Amino acid sequence: MTPTRGRADAAITPFWLRLPRFFLFPLQWEPLLYAALLAVSSLIVFVIPLPFVDILVEIGILLAASRYAFTVIHFSSQGFLHTRDFPAQGDPDLVGLPWKLFAVLLVMGAVTAACGMLSKNLAIAAYGLASLALPAIVVVLAQTASVGEALNPAQWWAVVRAMGWPYLALWAFLFFLSGGTEIAVPMLAPLVKPWMLLPLVNFAIVYFSWAMAALLGYAMYQYHDALGIDVRFVSRATPAERDASEEARAIDAHVADLIEHGEADIALGIAYDAARVAEDDVYAQRRYHRVLAVAGKPEDLLRHGKTFIELLMRGKFESEAMSVHATCVAKDPNFLCVNPGNVVSFAQLQWRAGDARAALALLKGFDKRYAGHASIPDAYELAARVLIQGLDRRDLAKPILDVMKKRYPKTPQTEEVRWLLRDDDPTTRGATLAG
């Protein structure tokens, strides 16, 4: 995950103006029936009165509710704002996210307890920081599926930096929603029979957790550019697309309507025809690429991704091209760009954005994947620079210099890495000074 400082998409209604809709989200047919099923399943504790059954049933309900909450966050962040639009095939990484979040909370709880042994005020500060960082932690976990990344304060700050001051408003709304069960249950309890109290409590917990997930996912969608999220649902035109012709906007609206009504194949045909006759039209190619993603056509997506990246780079849409490249690599780790120099450009974008590890990930194995290409010296130089200046790992940069001196002894890139490492090799000192 590589958030950058950026603004929200101006075409997307701010989350603070849509608060009532988040309360309505769990009342759509799919989540409503699922929530009711989970709530009713808690009655098993009365049918099977065995030890620990109540605990196991509650853990199962919470686990199922948490998995669906992460599904809501995942798809909402990509622009799917109604459950009827959710793709049938989800991300397998979502299955383990509740356990990973639990692990993160355990670690943070242990750190807070350790702080309490040193100072009460320190423990209060640690608890306050953890509470404030929790939405950012969930965002990082939803994007990376990594416990290590979710425990990294630099990643928390990257999310806060990407959203700006609205992050505080998001935290406040989520905080109040988290107390919804405590408010709703006492109000509704007198209206139901005693045996219905346990299902009522579980329904309230599930309802408010999914409302929170819808809010958090939508906030990620609002700031998808800054957070590096690839929006897959084409129900709303981007600012660039709004500059397209009336005909293009009409096609966008028609395609979006078809997708919303489950006619992805027809939408794909229309988008393909429009892209086929306008090979250099960014708007048409962008539309086709997004519909390919929604329609679940990975091979066509990868094939089109190669030409689309080239078109975007020619049009100076570097960030979007990098996002398309990331989508293609996620589909196929062996995906290769038509122009390997673009990969170096993407790594430079990540480096300038302050994400050294993302830059290195793009450059990893570059010389093998693009053997013999003229961009290899540039890739070596950038990798060495990131290791030295970004990660303070001069020890890892030295082998790169050794390879560069052997393969590219007279290039400016090799001279630059020599200077970065203050290479004192007496056999090359003259050449370095001459450079």
C-alpha positions in Angstrom: 0.0 0.0 0.0 1.4 3.4 -1.0 -0.8 6.3 0.1 0.3 9.7 -0.9 -0.8 13.2 0.0 -3.8 13.9 -2.2 -7.2 15.3 -2.4 -10.5 13.5 -2.4 -12.1 12.8 -5.8 -14.3 15.9 -6.4 -16.9 13.8 -8.2 -17.6 11.7 -5.1 -19.9 13.1 -2.4 -18.0 13.5 0.8 -18.7 10.7 3.4 -19.9 13.2 6.0 -22.8 14.2 3.6 -23.9 10.6 3.3 -24.2 9.5 6.9 -27.9 8.4 6.7 -27.0 6.1 3.9 -24.5 4.2 6.0 -27.3 3.4 8.5 -29.4 2.0 5.6 -26.6 -0.1 4.1 -27.2 -3.2 6.4 -30.9 -3.0 5.6 -30.3 -4.1 1.9 -31.8 -7.5 1.3 -28.5 -9.5 1.3 -26.9 -8.1 4.5 -30.3 -7.9 6.2 -31.1 -11.6 5.7 -27.5 -12.6 6.6 -27.7 -10.5 9.8 -31.0 -12.0 10.7 -29.6 -15.5 10.1 -26.6 -14.8 12.3 -28.8 -13.4 15.0 -31.2 -16.3 15.0 -28.3 -18.8 15.1 -27.5 -17.6 18.6 -30.6 -19.5 19.8 -28.5 -22.6 19.4 -27.2 -22.0 22.9 -30.7 -22.9 24.2 -31.1 -26.0 22.0 -27.6 -27.4 22.9 -27.0 -26.6 26.6 -23.4 -27.9 26.7 -20.4 -26.2 28.2 -18.8 -23.5 26.2 -21.4 -23.7 23.4 -22.4 -20.1 24.1 -18.9 -18.9 23.7 -18.2 -20.9 20.5 -21.5 -19.7 19.0 -20.7 -16.1 19.8 -17.2 -16.4 18.3 -18.6 -18.0 15.2 -21.1 -15.1 14.8 -18.5 -12.5 15.3 -16.1 -14.2 12.9 -18.8 -14.4 10.2 -19.8 -10.8 10.8 -16.2 -9.6 10.7 -15.5 -11.4 7.4 -18.5 -9.8 5.8 -17.5 -6.4 7.2 -14.1 -6.7 5.5 -15.9 -7.8 2.3 -18.0 -4.6 2.5 -14.9 -2.5 3.1 -13.0 -4.2 0.2 -15.7 -3.7 -2.4 -17.0 -0.3 -1.2 -13.5 1.1 -1.4 -13.5 0.1 -5.1 -16.8 1.9 -5.8 -19.3 -0.9 -5.3 -21.8 0.9 -3.1 -24.7 -1.6 -3.3 -24.4 -5.2 -2.3 -26.2 -6.2 -5.5 -23.2 -4.9 -7.4 -20.6 -6.9 -5.4 -18.6 -9.3 -7.7 -19.5 -13.0 -7.1 -15.8 -13.9 -6.6 -14.1 -12.2 -3.7 -10.5 -11.8 -2.6 -9.3 -15.0 -0.8 -7.2 -12.7 1.5 -10.4 -11.4 3.0 -11.0 -14.7 4.8 -8.2 -14.4 7.2 -8.5 -10.7 7.9 -10.6 -11.0 11.1 -7.9 -13.2 12.7 -5.2 -10.8 11.6 -7.1 -7.8 13.1 -7.4 -9.8 16.3 -3.7 -10.4 16.3 -3.0 -6.7 15.7 -5.4 -5.8 18.6 -3.6 -8.4 20.9 -0.2 -6.8 20.1 -1.5 -3.3 20.7 -3.2 -4.4 23.9 0.1 -6.0 25.1 2.0 -2.7 24.3 -0.6 -0.7 26.2 -0.4 -3.0 29.2 3.4 -2.8 29.1 3.1 1.0 29.1 0.8 0.7 32.1 3.5 -1.0 34.1 5.7 2.0 33.5 3.3 4.8 34.0 -0.5 5.3 34.1 -0.3 8.4 32.0 1.8 6.6 29.4 -0.8 3.8 29.3 -3.6 6.4 28.7 -1.6 8.0 25.9 -0.9 4.6 24.3 -4.6 3.7 24.5 -5.6 7.0 23.0 -3.1 6.6 20.2 -4.3 3.1 19.5 -7.9 4.2 19.5 -7.2 7.1 17.1 -5.2 4.9 14.8 -7.7 2.0 14.6 -9.5 3.2 11.4 -6.1 3.7 9.7 -5.0 0.2 10.9 -8.1 -1.4 9.4 -7.5 0.5 6.1 -3.9 -0.8 6.0 -5.0 -4.3 6.8 -7.8 -4.2 4.2 -5.3 -3.1 1.5 -2.2 -5.2 2.4 -3.6 -8.2 4.4 -0.4 -7.9 6.4 -0.2 -7.9 10.2 3.3 -6.4 10.0 2.1 -3.5 7.8 -0.9 -2.9 10.0 1.4 -2.6 13.0 3.6 -0.1 11.3 2.9 3.5 12.6 4.4 4.9 9.3 1.6 3.2 7.4 -1.0 4.6 9.9 0.4 8.1 9.3 0.3 7.5 5.5 -3.4 6.9 5.7 -4.0 10.0 7.9 -1.8 12.1 5.6 -3.7 10.8 2.5 -7.1 11.8 4.0 -6.1 15.0 5.8 -8.3 16.5 8.5 -11.4 14.5 7.4 -9.7 11.5 9.1 -10.6 13.0 12.4 -14.3 13.3 11.4 -14.2 9.7 10.1 -12.8 8.5 13.5 -15.5 10.5 15.4 -18.3 9.0 13.3 -16.9 5.5 13.7 -16.5 6.0 17.4 -20.1 7.0 17.9 -21.3 4.1 15.7 -19.3 1.7 17.8 -21.5 2.6 20.7 -24.7 2.1 18.8 -25.4 -1.3 20.3 -25.2 0.0 23.9 -27.8 2.7 22.9 -30.1 0.6 20.8 -30.4 -2.6 22.9 -31.7 -0.9 26.1 -34.3 1.0 24.0 -35.5 -2.2 22.2 -35.2 -4.7 25.0 -38.5 -3.9 26.7 -40.3 -4.5 23.4 -39.2 -8.2 23.0 -39.5 -11.4 25.0 -36.6 -12.5 27.2 -35.6 -15.3 24.9 -35.2 -12.8 22.1 -32.7 -10.7 23.9 -29.6 -12.6 22.8 -30.6 -12.5 19.1 -31.4 -8.8 19.5 -28.0 -8.1 20.9 -26.2 -10.0 18.2 -28.3 -8.4 15.4 -27.4 -4.9 16.8 -23.7 -5.8 17.0 -23.8 -7.1 13.4 -25.9 -4.1 12.1 -23.6 -1.4 13.6 -20.4 -3.2 12.5 -21.6 -3.4 8.9 -22.7 0.3 9.0 -19.2 1.1 10.2 -17.7 -1.0 7.4 -19.8 0.8 4.8 -18.7 4.2 6.2 -15.0 3.2 6.3 -15.1 1.6 2.8 -16.8 4.6 1.3 -14.2 7.0 2.9 -11.5 4.8 1.2 -13.4 5.1 -2.1 -13.6 8.9 -1.7 -9.8 9.1 -1.3 -9.0 6.2 -3.6 -6.4 8.1 -5.6 -4.5 9.2 -2.5 -4.7 5.7 -1.1 -3.7 4.0 -4.3 -6.9 2.0 -4.7 -8.0 0.9 -8.2 -11.7 1.8 -8.6 -13.3 -1.1 -10.5 -17.0 -0.1 -10.6 -17.8 2.4 -13.4 -20.9 3.9 -12.0 -19.4 7.4 -11.7 -17.2 9.3 -14.2 -13.9 10.7 -13.0 -13.1 14.4 -13.5 -11.1 13.5 -16.6 -14.0 11.5 -18.0 -16.4 14.4 -17.5 -14.3 16.3 -20.1 -15.1 13.7 -22.7 -17.6 14.2 -25.4 -21.3 13.9 -24.9 -21.2 10.6 -26.9 -18.6 9.2 -24.5 -20.6 10.3 -21.5 -23.7 8.6 -22.9 -21.8 5.4 -23.4 -20.4 5.6 -19.9 -23.9 6.0 -18.5 -25.3 3.1 -20.6 -22.4 0.8 -19.7 -22.8 1.6 -16.0 -26.5 1.0 -16.1 -26.0 -2.4 -17.8 -23.5 -3.4 -15.1 -25.8 -2.3 -12.3 -28.5 -4.6 -13.7 -26.2 -7.6 -14.1 -25.6 -7.3 -17.8 -21.8 -7.2 -17.7 -21.4 -9.2 -20.9 -23.5 -6.7 -22.9 -21.6 -3.8 -21.3 -18.3 -5.5 -22.2 -19.3 -5.7 -25.8 -20.3 -2.1 -26.0 -17.1 -1.0 -24.3 -15.0 -3.2 -26.6 -16.6 -1.8 -29.7 -16.0 1.8 -28.5 -12.3 1.0 -27.6 -11.7 -0.8 -30.9 -12.5 2.2 -33.1 -10.7 4.7 -30.8 -7.3 3.1 -30.0 -5.8 6.4 -28.8 -8.8 7.6 -26.8 -7.9 7.4 -23.1 -11.6 7.6 -22.1 -12.7 4.7 -24.3 -9.7 2.5 -23.2 -10.2 3.4 -19.6 -13.9 2.4 -19.8 -13.0 -0.9 -21.5 -10.3 -1.7 -18.9 -12.7 -1.1 -16.0 -15.5 -3.2 -17.5 -13.0 -6.0 -18.1 -12.1 -5.9 -14.4 -15.8 -6.0 -13.4 -16.7 -8.7 -15.9 -13.9 -11.0 -14.6 -11.9 -11.4 -17.8 -8.3 -11.7 -16.5 -6.7 -12.8 -19.7 -8.3 -10.0 -21.7 -7.5 -7.6 -18.8 -3.8 -8.5 -19.0 -3.6 -8.2 -22.7 -5.4 -4.9 -22.8 -3.3 -3.7 -19.8 -0.1 -3.7 -21.8 -1.4 -1.3 -24.5 -3.4 0.8 -22.0 -0.3 1.4 -19.9 1.5 2.6 -23.0 -1.3 5.0 -23.9 -1.5 6.4 -20.3 2.2 7.0 -20.2 2.1 8.8 -23.5 -0.7 11.0 -22.1 1.3 11.7 -18.9 -1.2 9.8 -16.7 1.7 8.2 -14.8 -0.2 7.5 -11.6 -3.1 5.8 -13.4 -0.7 3.8 -15.5 1.1 2.6 -12.3 -2.3 1.6 -10.8 -3.1 -0.4 -14.0 0.3 -2.1 -13.8 -0.4 -3.0 -10.1 -3.8 -4.5 -11.1 -2.2 -6.5 -13.8 0.7 -7.8 -11.6 -1.9 -8.8 -8.9 -3.7 -10.9 -11.6 -0.4 -12.3 -12.9 2.9 -11.9 -11.1 4.7 -12.6 -14.4 3.0 -9.7 -16.2 5.5 -7.7 -18.3 5.2 -4.1 -19.6 5.8 -3.5 -23.3 8.2 -0.8 -22.3 10.3 -1.9 -19.3 11.3 1.8 -18.8 7.8 2.4 -17.5 8.4 0.1 -14.6 11.5 2.2 -13.6 9.2 5.3 -13.9 6.7 3.7 -11.6 9.4 2.9 -9.1 10.6 6.5 -9.3 7.0 7.7 -8.5 6.9 5.5 -5.5 10.4 6.7 -4.4 9.3 10.3 -4.7 6.1 9.5 -2.8 8.3 8.3 0.1 7.6 4.6 -0.2 11.1 3.0 -0.5 9.9 -0.6 -0.1 7.3 -0.2 -2.8 9.9 1.2 -5.2 12.2 -1.8 -4.5 9.4 -4.2 -5.0 8.9 -2.9 -8.5 12.6 -3.2 -9.2 13.1 -6.6 -7.8 14.3 -9.0 -10.5 14.1 -6.3 -13.1 17.4 -7.4 -14.8 16.1 -11.0 -15.1 12.6 -10.1 -16.2 13.8 -7.6 -18.8 17.2 -9.1 -19.7 19.3 -7.0 -22.0 17.1 -3.9 -21.9 18.6 -0.5 -21.9 16.7 0.5 -18.7 18.6 -2.0 -16.5 21.3 0.6 -15.5 18.6 3.0 -14.5 16.9 0.3 -12.5 20.2 -0.6 -10.8 20.9 3.1 -9.9 17.4 3.7 -8.5 17.5 0.5 -6.5 20.9 1.4 -5.0 19.7 5.0 -4.3 16.6 3.7 -2.5 18.7 1.2 -0.4 21.2 3.9 0.6 19.1 7.0 1.0 15.7 5.4 1.9 16.6 2.3 4.0 20.2 3.0 5.0 21.3 -0.4 3.7 24.6 0.4 2.1 25.6 -3.2 2.6 22.8 -4.3 0.1 23.7 -1.6 -2.4 27.4 -2.6 -2.6 26.7 -5.9 -4.5 24.6 -3.8 -7.0 27.6 -1.6 -7.6 29.8 -4.6 -8.1 27.5 -5.9 -10.8 27.3 -2.4 -12.4 31.1 -2.0 -12.5 31.3 -5.4 -14.2 28.5 -5.0 -16.7 28.2 -1.2 -17.2 31.6 0.2 -16.2 31.4 3.5 -18.1 27.8 4.5 -17.7 26.6 7.6 -15.8 24.4 5.4 -13.6 27.4 3.4 -12.4 29.3 6.7 -11.7 26.3 7.9 -9.7 26.2 4.8 -7.5 29.9 5.0 -7.0 29.4 8.5 -5.7 26.5 7.5 -3.5 28.6 4.8 -1.9 31.8 6.9 -1.9 33.5 4.0 -3.7 37.2 4.2 -3.1 38.2 1.4 -5.4 41.7 2.6 -6.6 41.2 0.9 -10.0 38.2 3.0 -10.7 38.9 6.2 -8.8 40.2 8.1 -11.8 37.1 7.3 -13.8 34.9 8.4 -10.9 36.7 11.7 -10.7 36.6 12.2 -14.4 32.8 11.7 -14.2 
